[in-house]
């Protein structure tokens, strides 16, 4: 099983680079490799689409309380619905998509279930909002193979990064 986690604040050009890189990595995997994602927009949805495009099985993790999905933004709800349509299996985990800490806990469970993590990560340390560095360290500490996906020319949106840093220590 394989999962992908990473920064959500990629520039549009970076998304194109990352998609290309992830597609190539998926193409090189054994045919019976299953992709695993936590339901949501952004990288989860993109990776789920690519897993299915590559002819692989997809397993999607949902929060155990279905009513929390109704509290999500319209974009998140649509992404969750699409992932459910793409999924061949569903796993239920105790997390709230609007609570960063429970999402990190759910992502840790995903990583522990996988043989490989594709980390869309620029190498930066964790901040109060983005847990990508934490997930990379967590995977490595648990003996999970980590492949960093950060193609040449990749960048994060500066506005979102400034916003994340300005909200550090303020909860979410």
C-alpha positions in Angstrom: 0.0 0.0 0.0 1.2 3.5 -0.8 0.0 7.0 0.3 0.8 10.6 -0.6 0.8 13.5 1.8 2.3 16.9 1.6 2.0 20.7 1.3 -1.4 22.1 0.3 -0.2 25.5 -0.8 1.5 24.6 -4.1 1.6 27.1 -7.0 -0.5 26.1 -10.0 2.7 25.3 -12.0 4.0 23.2 -9.1 0.8 21.1 -9.2 1.5 20.3 -12.8 5.1 19.2 -11.9 3.9 17.2 -9.0 1.2 15.4 -10.9 3.7 14.4 -13.6 6.1 13.1 -11.0 3.5 11.2 -9.1 2.1 9.6 -12.3 5.6 8.4 -13.2 6.2 6.9 -9.8 2.8 5.2 -9.8 3.5 3.8 -13.3 6.7 2.1 -11.9 4.9 0.3 -9.1 3.7 -3.3 -9.1 0.1 -3.7 -10.6 -1.3 -4.9 -7.2 -0.2 -1.7 -5.3 -3.1 -0.1 -3.6 -3.3 3.7 -3.0 -4.6 4.9 0.4 -5.8 8.5 1.1 -7.8 10.4 3.7 -10.9 11.8 2.1 -10.4 15.5 1.1 -9.6 18.0 -1.5 -6.1 18.9 -2.7 -3.4 16.2 -2.8 -5.7 13.5 -1.5 -8.1 13.9 -4.4 -5.3 14.4 -7.0 -3.5 11.3 -5.8 -6.7 9.3 -5.7 -7.4 10.2 -9.3 -3.9 9.3 -10.4 -4.0 5.9 -8.6 -7.2 5.0 -10.5 -5.8 6.4 -13.8 -2.8 4.0 -13.2 -5.3 1.1 -12.9 -4.5 0.6 -9.2 -7.0 0.0 -6.4 -7.9 2.9 -4.1 -8.8 2.8 -0.4 -10.3 6.0 1.1 -10.4 6.8 4.8 -13.5 8.6 6.2 -14.2 10.1 9.6 -16.2 7.7 11.8 -18.8 10.4 12.4 -20.4 11.1 9.0 -22.0 14.3 10.2 -18.6 16.1 10.3 -18.4 15.7 6.5 -21.5 18.0 6.2 -19.6 20.8 8.1 -16.8 20.8 5.5 -16.6 23.4 2.7 -18.4 22.6 -0.6 -15.1 22.0 -2.2 -14.2 19.4 0.5 -17.6 17.7 0.2 -17.3 17.4 -3.6 -13.8 16.0 -3.2 -15.0 13.5 -0.7 -17.8 12.4 -2.9 -15.5 12.0 -5.9 -13.0 9.9 -3.8 -15.8 7.7 -2.6 -16.9 7.1 -6.2 -13.3 6.2 -7.1 -12.7 4.0 -4.0 -12.7 0.2 -4.1 -12.6 0.1 -0.3 -13.4 2.4 2.6 -11.8 2.6 6.0 -13.3 4.5 8.9 -11.0 6.4 11.3 -11.6 8.6 14.3 -10.9 12.1 13.1 -12.6 15.4 12.4 -11.5 17.0 9.1 -11.8 20.4 10.7 -9.4 19.6 13.5 -5.7 19.6 12.6 -4.6 17.4 15.4 -7.1 14.6 14.7 -6.1 14.8 11.0 -2.5 14.3 11.9 -3.4 11.3 14.0 -5.4 9.9 11.1 -2.5 10.5 8.7 -0.2 8.7 11.1 -2.5 5.7 10.9 -2.5 5.9 7.1 1.3 6.0 7.0 1.6 3.0 9.4 -0.6 1.1 7.0 1.6 1.7 4.0 4.9 0.4 2.7 5.7 3.8 1.1 5.0 7.4 1.6 5.2 9.9 -1.3 5.9 13.2 0.4 5.2 16.3 -1.5 7.6 18.3 0.6 10.0 21.1 0.2 12.1 20.1 3.1 10.9 22.8 5.4 10.2 22.1 9.1 6.7 21.8 10.5 4.8 24.9 11.4 1.6 25.3 13.3 -0.5 24.5 10.3 1.5 22.2 7.9 2.5 18.8 9.3 4.4 17.5 6.3 7.8 17.4 8.0 6.2 15.6 10.9 4.7 13.0 8.7 8.1 12.4 6.9 9.9 12.0 10.3 7.0 9.8 11.6 7.2 7.5 8.5 11.0 7.2 8.7 10.9 6.5 12.5 8.5 3.6 11.7 10.6 2.1 8.9 8.3 3.3 6.1 10.0 4.1 2.9 9.8 7.8 2.1 10.2 9.3 -1.4 10.3 13.1 -1.4 8.4 14.6 -4.4 9.7 18.1 -5.0 10.5 18.5 -8.7 13.0 21.1 -9.9 11.1 24.4 -10.2 8.5 23.5 -7.5 7.3 26.3 -5.2 4.7 27.1 -2.6 2.4 30.1 -2.7 4.0 32.8 -0.6 0.7 34.3 0.6 -0.5 31.1 2.1 2.9 30.4 3.7 2.9 33.9 5.3 -0.7 33.3 6.5 0.4 29.9 8.1 3.3 31.5 9.8 1.2 34.4 11.1 -1.4 32.0 12.7 1.3 29.8 14.3 0.4 29.1 17.9 -3.2 30.2 17.4 -4.7 26.8 17.3 -5.9 26.2 13.7 
